[in-house]
Amino acid sequence: MAESNTHAGAPEITCTGSRLVYENRWIRLREDAILRADGTPGIYSVVERSDFAVIAAVEAGQIYLVEQFRYPVGGRYWELPQGAWEDDPGKSPEEVARGELREETGLSAGRMQQVGSLFIAYGLCTQRCNVFFATELTQHAQQLDAEEMGMICKPFPLAEFERMLREGVIQDGTTMAVFGLLRLKGLI
C-alpha cells in the first residue's frame, strides 16, 4: 500500500484488512476493509497498476504523437507515446521511457529529461505517470507489441498539437496533463 501524505498526525483512513478480487498481467484489484477517522467502518476498492512513462518527443518545433485503437472506448485516438513494462518492473523510469519511445515511434533520444510525475486517478488507482521530455531525436523502425499493431506515429507542429487539444481531437487526459506541465515548465 502507498504511503500517505498526511499533514497532521494519524491517517484519516486505516486499512483493517485486504482481499485480492482480481489479478492478471496488467492489473490487480483489491478490496480493503477500512476504518474512517470517526471510527465508522467501510470498504475501499483499489486498482493497482504498474507505473508508466509518457514521452513528449520534440524536434524542430514538432511533437511526435501516436494514434492507436483504444479497446475500452472503442476508437482510435491521438496521444503522446506512453507505456509500462509490467514484465520488467525493476527498470528505471528513464529506461521505460526510452524503450517505449523506441517501440512506439521508432525514435531514440540523445537527451531524455524527466520533468515530473503525476498520479492518474489516485482516488481509485495506485498508478503513477513519469513524464519525460525527449530531444536530439534519431529515427529508426518502430518495434510494436501485439497490442499496438496498427499504431501510427506522426510529428505535428506544436501549434497544431495545441489546436487538437483545444478542440477535443486529443481526448487522452494524460496527454493534456503533460502538455500543461511542459507549458508551466517552459519546455513547449
N, C-alpha and C positions, 0 to 999 in steps of 0.2 A: 504494500500500500504506500502511496506517496506521502511524503512528509507534509504536515500542514504548515501554513504560514500565518500563525495567529499573532495578534498584536497584544493580547492581554492574558497571559497565563494559559489555562486549560483549553483544550479544543472545544468547539461548540457542539461537535457530534463525536461520539465514541462508538467504535465498532465493537460489538459484543460477540460476533460470530460471523462466519462467512461460508458460503457454499458455491461450488462451481456449477453453473447452469448449463453452459455450452462451451465447447472449445474446438477450434480447427487450426490450420496452419497460420491464419491471418488474424484471428480474433479470439478473445476469451470473454465470456460474460459471467459475472458473478453477482450473487445477491447477498448483501451484507445486512445482518441484524444490527440496528443502531440504537443508541440511546441519545436523545437530544439533551441539550444543556438544562432544560427544565425537568428532566427525568422521564419524559414520555418516550416509549419505545416506537420503533418504526422500521422500515426496510429501505434500502437504497440499492438500486441496480447500477453496476459499474461495468463499462466496456473497457477492456484492456487491449490496447493495440501497440505495436512497436512504434517508436519514434520514427519520423521520416525526414527527408531533406527536400526542400524546394529550391530551385535554382533560377535566378534571373541572369541569363547569359546575354550580355550586351556588348555590341561591337559596332562602331561607326554609326551611332545613332539608331541602331535597330536592336530589338529584343526578340529572342527566339521563343516561340510558343509551339506547343504540340496540340493536335486535335485527335481525340480518340473517342470511341464509343464507351459511355458510362452506363453499364447494365442497370444499376438500381434506378436510374431516372430515364432509361430508355432513349438516349440520344447521344449525338456526337457534340463535343464542346471543346473550345479552345481554352488552354490553361498553360501555366508555367510548367516546365518539366519537374516532376516530383515522384518520390517513391521511397519505399522502405526495403530493408534486407532482412526479412523475417527469418530466413535460413542461416543468417550470419550475424547474429545480434552483437557480437564483440567488435564489429567495425566502428571506427570513429565516425562522427557526423560528416567530417570532410571526405572520408573515403566513400561513404554512401553518396554524398553529393556528386563527387567526381564520377563515380560509377553510374549513377542514374543519368547524369548529363550525357555521358558517352553512349549509354544504352539507348536512350530515347531520342537523342538528337544527332548522334554521331560526332559531337563536339568534344574536344578536350580543352581545358582551360589552363593557360600559363599562370594565371593568377586566380585564386579562389579565396574570397574573403567572407568569413562568417559575420553576418550583420545583426543577428539576433535569433530569438526563438519565441514561439508562440504556442499556447495550448489551442487545440482545435475546438473543443467543446467541453471544457472542464467541468461542466455541470453533470456530465454523464460518462466522459471518456478520459483515460489517462494519457492519450497520445499527444506528443509534442512535435512541433514542426520546427526544424532547424533551417534558418534562412541563409542562403549564400548568394553572393554577387560574383559572377564569373566574367572575366575579361581575358584578353590575349588568346582568342579562340582559334583553334585549328580544326578543320573539317575532316572527318573520317566517315565510315559507314555506320549506320545505326546497328544496334545489337539487341533487337526487340525480344522480350519474353513472349510466351504463347498468349498471355492475356492482353498483350499490346499489339497484336497483329492488326495491320491496317492503320496504325498510328501515322499521322502526317506531322512533319516538322517544317516550320516556315518562319523566316525572320519578318518582323513587322517594324516599320518606323515607329518610334516612341509616341509620336502624335496619334498615329492610327491605333496603337495599343490603348492609349488613354480614351480615345473615342469609343473603342469596343467596350471598355469598362463602363464608361458613362451611359452608353446606350443599351446596356444589358446583353450585348453579344457574348461577353465573357460572364459566366454566372458562377464561377468557382470562387467560393469565399476565401480560400487560401490565396489565390492569385490576387484578389482585391486587397487583402490584408498585407500581403508582401509589397504590393505597389505602394500602399500608404506608408509602410515602414521605410522603404527605399527613398520615397519622396521626403519624408521627415528627416532622414539622414543625409539628404542632399546628393544621393548617388544617381538619381534619374530626374 
